[in-house]
């Protein structure tokens, strides 16, 4: 299926948000939103993606 991940169109095989994070190489603590709605980490495994979803993944950065 095709999704938009952080502004770029991607073709993925994952069916859930949790699977997509693994497939796309995200690890550690990240925040996620699908179609501009925050998805807590506890709900990612059950959050099914559909063709055309807009997914944002952000990771905390250190520094100042």
Secondary structure, DSSP 8 states (H G I E B T S, - for coil): -EEEETTEEEE---SBHHHHHHHTT--SSEEEEETTEEE-GGGGGG-B--TT-EEEEEE-----
